[in-house]
């Protein structure tokens, strides 16, 4: 088949381009066999975000398989080269937020297959029904020379098998009653661009001392049913998705199993609020991920109006995290000034492969039990702190001169002139320094003594909130807390 002419540019979310369709003549399921069609073409620099190749699937198809390649010409320093993702939608269509999604592997794979019995990780098993399917290319970046692609679609004929019912993790584990629980809520496996299997992630989570994890593959829910036998009384596994748009990534944290959240939009499309509502209706939290990461498309452009928390620390501590923490602290100041709800911080590893460490960092929450509802309520309330590992132990409180007490994420409701003692206790970080940060900025810093205890006195008139940071001698973060608010509002 020759290079396809571009047929239609679809207005709306992120911009899309539809190619001339691919047809197959075979329609006899009893005879078996297979047919392939090859499509080649070139996309110019500045191509739309998504390019759809319609595939007319006849009756009697047992399996659909797709492979693709694209060129990678040399580009000058500082110029983006070619990078192209791939996925597929079935006969139910490509409507934004519709029911047709059947899988996405981004740029992690060059081929995939879908049948009723099984599917390549990243894709959803199920019948290959007759109708117009769409292979979708996502030219993430395009070199000045353009991007030449080749897509091969193969249909294998025969009787369809039976689709196994997915087994999803339970939403509650034994736990320890009301306690501090440690979790990593941003992880990738072979179901997107990670190299670890779910079993390897579960083993790494247990080794890291975690109580719960959330599976968050890029733009797919295929991993939701991949954890059978891996949870237990000691490890709760929640389901979610990393929604990877062209203007930032968001963790759909602990959504109902099987709920897909679309990613095919930019900030200028005014679609994010709609999909934030999808996350909330599915029982999950909206958590912008690594908002100042420098990878293409990673910088967060949607604002925080729809967010429930923000990931300020992603993986080993870097300057990106430093910027994210500073921006987050500015949101705390704004919430105090404007009298509106504040946005809690959390940290996750975003681990994909060795030697990336599951649980570096981890979010530690005070929850009533080890269950999805209790953990999400604790994260939403900000009763949490972030640690580089389970070796770090921490407590942070504020006490008035009359004995009133508040902990992380809470408010000490005392008069503006009341004397308040802020206490930090930390262990597991030798040679560290403590910093207390308020709405005026950093007001206190001191080396942490051998007993791990640091105190500072203030008033609500001087500090509307206080939060703690524990830093290594290098300046890198070892632990940090959400704030304790001071005053009667």
Buried (B, 14 or more C-beta within 10 A) or exposed (E): EEEBEBEEEBEEBBBBBBBBBBEBEBEEBEEEEBBEBEBBBBBEBEBBBBBBBBBBBBEBBBBBBBBBBBBEEEBEEEEEBBBBBBBBBBBBBBEBBEEBBBBBBBBBBEBBBBBBBBBBBBBBBBBBBBBBBBBBBBBBBBBEBBBBBEBBBBBBBBEBBEBEEBEBBEBBBEBEEEEBBBBBBBBBBBBBBBEBBBEBBBBBBBEBEBBBBBBBBBBBBBBBBBBEEBBEEBBBBBBBBBBBBBBBBBBBBBBBBEBBBBBBBBBEBEBBEBBBEBBBEBBBBBBBBBBBBEEEBBBBBBEBEBBBBBBBBBBBBBEBBBBBBEBBBEBBBBBBEEEEEBBBBBBBBBBBEEEBBBBBBBBBBBBBBBBBBBBBBBBBBBBBBBBBBBEBBBBBBBBBEEEEEBBBBBBBBBEEEBEBEBBBBBEBBEEBBBBBBBBEEEBBBEEBEEEBEBBBEBBBEBBBBBBBBBBBEEEEBBBBBBBBBBBEE
